[in-house]
Amino acid sequence: MRTDQKLRPTATIVFESMFGNTRRVAEAIAAGMGDRVAVVLSSVADVPTQSPSDLLVVGAPTHAHSLSRPESRAEAARWARDSGSRLTLEGEGAATGVRELLEVDLAARLGYVAYDTRVDMPKIFTGSAATTIAKRLRKMGLSELAGSKSFLVDKDSRLLAGELERAEQWGNELADVVVVLHDAERQES
């Protein structure tokens, strides 16, 4: 590994995705971080066991006002199999989700951010998986580095126009924050 790569801050982006939207948002966030942050992108089923990153980014689709449950994931799989549905289920329909991931202690040297995908309606009607993610990570003692974000889908579960660009811009903003904090921490040590 090159020396300058060791000096870059690191981020782990963990996502749960049923129809690809939350994964695509994760990819856009990673792209926004560019080469300033070394990013590991991982589905919730394949979370890396390496030492903690500087930044932990966790994203999930909003199911029934919060994080998915085994029952809501099964319902999403049935919905995707419906002959009238144009949705494609990612992977095998995810036997596990972010809800289960948050039952074990997670770590990040500098802190975390949370995001979700949810239907384009007022949050009071849809709820937010990101709110639940943030609450659980705070209970683990992690620091929130930036406010949670929601990326919106239409009633047919397709990302709205401009959402991937907004996610990439957020990734750029997160990189700004983590680079400053990482550099300050390195100067102190």
Residue pairs with C-beta under 8 A, 6 or more apart in sequence:
5 38
7 186
8 35
8 36
8 37
8 38
8 182
9 36
9 37
9 38
9 54
9 55
9 110
9 178
9 179
9 181
9 182
10 37
10 38
10 39
10 40
10 53
10 54
10 55
11 30
11 33
11 37
11 38
11 39
11 40
11 53
11 54
11 55
11 56
11 57
11 174
11 178
12 39
12 40
12 42
12 47
12 48
12 52
12 53
12 55
12 56
12 57
12 108
13 26
13 29
13 30
13 39
13 40
13 41
13 42
13 57
13 58
13 59
14 42
14 43
14 44
14 47
14 56
14 57
14 58
14 59
14 98
14 101
15 22
15 23
15 25
15 26
15 41
15 42
15 43
15 44
15 58
15 59
15 60
16 22
16 43
16 44
16 59
16 60
16 61
16 68
16 94
16 97
16 98
16 101
17 23
17 24
17 26
17 43
17 61
17 90
17 94
18 61
18 68
18 73
18 76
18 77
18 80
18 89
18 90
18 93
18 94
19 61
19 76
19 80
19 87
19 88
19 89
19 90
19 157
20 88
20 90
21 61
21 117
21 151
21 153
21 157
21 158
21 159
22 59
22 60
22 61
22 116
22 117
22 151
23 43
23 90
24 159
24 164
25 59
25 115
25 117
25 151
25 159
25 163
25 164
25 167
26 41
26 57
26 59
27 41
28 164
28 165
28 167
28 168
28 171
29 57
29 59
29 115
29 167
29 168
29 170
29 171
29 174
30 39
30 41
30 171
31 168
31 171
32 167
32 168
32 169
32 170
32 171
32 172
32 173
32 174
32 175
33 39
33 171
33 172
33 174
33 175
34 172
34 175
36 175
36 179
37 54
37 55
37 174
37 175
37 178
37 179
40 48
40 50
40 53
42 48
43 91
43 94
44 60
44 94
44 96
44 97
44 98
44 100
44 101
45 91
45 94
45 95
45 96
47 101
52 107
52 108
52 109
53 108
53 109
54 108
54 109
54 110
54 178
54 181
54 182
55 108
55 110
55 111
55 112
55 113
55 145
55 174
55 178
56 106
56 107
56 108
56 111
56 112
56 113
56 137
56 142
57 112
57 113
57 114
57 115
57 174
58 98
58 101
58 102
58 106
58 112
58 113
58 114
58 115
58 133
58 137
59 98
59 114
59 115
59 116
59 117
59 129
59 130
59 133
60 67
60 68
60 97
60 98
60 99
60 116
60 117
60 129
60 130
60 133
61 68
61 116
61 117
61 118
61 129
62 116
62 117
62 118
62 119
62 126
62 127
62 128
62 129
62 130
62 150
63 69
63 72
63 73
63 76
63 129
64 72
64 127
65 126
65 127
65 128
66 127
66 128
66 129
66 131
66 132
67 97
67 98
67 99
67 102
67 129
67 132
67 133
68 76
68 94
68 97
68 98
68 99
68 129
69 97
69 99
70 95
70 97
73 93
73 94
73 95
73 97
74 93
76 89
76 93
77 89
77 93
79 85
79 87
80 87
80 88
80 89
80 93
81 89
86 156
87 156
87 157
98 129
98 133
102 133
102 136
102 137
105 140
106 112
106 137
106 140
106 142
107 142
108 142
109 185
110 143
110 145
110 178
110 181
110 182
110 185
111 142
111 143
111 144
111 145
111 181
112 134
112 137
112 142
112 143
112 144
112 145
113 144
113 145
113 146
113 147
113 148
113 149
113 174
114 129
114 130
114 131
114 133
114 134
114 137
114 144
114 148
114 149
115 130
115 148
115 149
115 150
115 151
115 167
115 170
116 128
116 129
116 130
116 133
116 148
116 149
116 150
116 151
117 129
117 150
117 151
117 152
117 153
117 159
118 126
118 127
118 128
118 129
118 150
118 151
118 152
118 153
119 126
119 152
119 153
119 154
119 155
120 152
120 153
120 154
120 160
123 150
128 148
128 150
130 148
130 149
130 150
131 148
133 148
134 144
134 148
137 144
138 144
145 174
145 177
145 178
145 181
146 173
146 174
146 177
149 167
149 170
151 159
151 163
151 166
151 167
152 159
152 160
152 163
153 159
153 160
153 163
154 160
